[in-house]
Amino acid sequence: MILARILFSLLFAATAFYLAKVAYRLYNLRLDLLRDGVTAEGEIVALETVSGRRQTVTPYLAPVIIFKPNAGADWKFRASTARRINSYVVGQRVVVRYLPYDLTTADIDGDSTGWGGFIVVMVMMTVCFAIAILPIVLSPPAPR
């Protein structure tokens, strides 16, 4: 019984530490985008249907944007945020934020600096840590 409690705690503690690592990376990426990010003007060239979401009558659409970074050649990417009620139209100009040394970080300026993902991971990490300490805090069940 004690071995099961230890393994239970270790499993959730390992998950919590992994989530802490993910949260650290998300935090640093967002901070780098705010501090070192460069902006450029881009143009929406298409609206792409994003799969993997719950099927609804109205599809989720993510804008596909092309912009010219300071490095030279045009760069095309799909925005990280897909919306059912899309406020973007093809041909619309948007501000793109990216790290000059990593064009894969490119996103629409307001979307790239959002902290929602970081907050979700932090809540999940906190829950896993709380579950991991339960066998330590609570006494074992009484024998029958």
N, C-alpha and C positions, 0 to 999 in steps of 0.2 A: 504494500500500500504506500509506503514511504517512497519507494522508487517511482511509482506512478505519479506521485505529487511532484517529485523533483523533475521528472521528464516533462510533465505538464508545464511547470514553470519555465524550464529551459526552452521549450518550444515557443512559448509566447514571448519570452525575453529575446530570443534570437530574431523573431519576427519584428519585435519592437526596435531592435538595434538596426535591422535592415531598413525599416521605415525611417529611422533617424538619419541613416546615410542618404536615402532618397530625398528627405526633407532638406538636408544640408546642401545637396546638389541643386535642388530647385531654388533654394534661397540664394545661393551664389550666382546661378544663372540669371535670376531676376535682378539681383543687385548689379551684376555686370552689365546687363542691358540698360539699366537706368544710369549707371555711372559712365560706362565706356561706349554705350550704343551710339551708332551713327544713324541719322535719318536721311531718307531719300524719298523722292516722290515716285509713286508707282501708279499703274493703271490696272483696273480690273478687266481681265480679258475673257473671263467665263465664270459661271456659277456652277459648281460641281456638286452633285448629289452625294451625300456622305452615307455610306451603309454602316451597318452594325448598331444602329439605334433602333429603338422600338418602332415598329411599323405604325405610321399614322397616315391620315389622309393627305396632309401637307408634308412634303419631304424636307429634310434638313439640308440646307445649302451652304456651302463654304465658297467664298470668293477665291478665284485663281488670279494671282497678281503677277505682273511682270514689272521689273524696275531695273535701273542701271546703277549698280553700286560704283563706288569710287574706283574700284579695281579695273572696271572696263566693260566687259561683256554683259549683256542682259542676263538677268537671273529670274527664273519663273518658279513660283511656289504656291502651295495652297495654304490659305490662312488656317490657323489652329482652331478657330472658333467657327462652328457651324450653327446656323440659326434656322428655326422653322419659319419665322417671319423675318425675312432677310431685308435689311435696310440698304443693301448695296445693289447697284445696277452695273451692267457691263458698260465699260467706257468711263466709269467714275474714277476720279483721281483720289488716291489715298496716300497718307504718310506711312512709310515703312520704316521700322526700326530694326537694326541688325548689328551684330558685332563684326567689325571690319575683318577680323581674322577667321570668322566662321559664318559663312553666308547661310548655313542651314538654320541659324537662329532667327532668320528674317520672319517678321510677322507685322500685322497692322499695328501701328503705334499704340493705341489704347489697349489692344488685346495682349500684346507682348509683355506688358508690365503688370498684368493681373496677378493677384496673390491667392486666388481661389484654390488652385491645385495644392499649393504649399499648405494652406490651412486645413484642407481635407486630409492630407498625409499626416500633419501634426496631430489631428484629432484621432486618427487611426492608431498612431504610435502611442499616444497617451492611453487609449483603451487597452492596447496590448500590454503595456507596462503595468496597468492596474490589474489586469487578469493574471499576469505573471507573478505578482506579489500576493495574490489571494491565498495560495497554499502556505505561504510563509506567515501571513497575518492570522488566518483562521486556524483554529485548532482542528485536528483530525476528527472525523465522525466517531461517535462512541460505538464500541462493539455491541452487537445484538445479542 
